[in-house]
Amino acid sequence: MATIPWLVDVLRSAGVQVVVEGDWLNRMRPGSFDPIGVLWHHTAATSSASNPHPALNICINGRSDLPGPLCQALVDYHGVFHVISAGRCNHAGTARASGPIPAGDGNTMLIGWEIDYNGVSQEMTAAQYNASVAATAAVLKQLGKDSSYARGHRETSTTGKIDPSFIDLNVMRSDVAAKMAGGPAWSSIVDNATAGRFTASTNWGTSSYSGQRYGGDYRFADPVLASDAAWYKFNVPAAGNYRVDAWWPANAGYNASTPYIIATSSGNQTVHVDQRVTGGQWRILGTFALPAGDANRVAVSRWSSAPGLIIADAVRLTRV
């Protein structure tokens, strides 16, 4: 049986914070282990700043129906990698073919990260995502594989697994590829207070009420059946595909169907988001083809039939 005793050193060399959990070099399941890729999961446990790794004990010791270890590493709320095993773990089960990963024994073929968040009412934190991207890039380099060998459990599962929830796995692979190439890729943030980059009519108020805001304040307006858009201007360096992320503070009194307009190479595209929830973090609106040049690229429109304030806070573009 092969093992990966290099795992801790590779993670630390990539700048990932590591905690070694006991005798990780000898904690493993019987059977073959010859990994060719990395598989992302979520634990279904609710983590927090004060309880950052609620599923750690289960991942080490297993459950009544599934003996541990259940992953090579658990990624806690703060993005810390708790390394559990250098060998085979019960995390993937039988795999269906996905990308370059063939059908077969997933526990043999794949190194598993269990990212500790519940995946239903909770997304992974930015720290978890960034650490998992860095770790995946470093491990795939060690294995001599490209970013297509990073998969999500929902892509390989034969039993309908949904993990990891709330992330675009194609974007994840693009981010891993950028990290492997020495990234980060070009990225730019425009906040509502960025000089010369944000425009809105006098119908938009200014507030610092929510602690989930990006920067010192954000803009708000009532919904109307008219656009009256707040625009974010970006100097896009070259025509290409760009991921668009938005940041808003969430509140039960905010709008459930806020329109974001993206001015793409083929015309405007609109994405609706629920600003009552998942605030205080970057949320992916999608990946779009954008032309080069300095122009208004993203807008928040007031045109919504849903009740509640429309919020315009910050927008980020990242080339993928």
Disulfide bonds with the S-S distance in Angstrom:
none
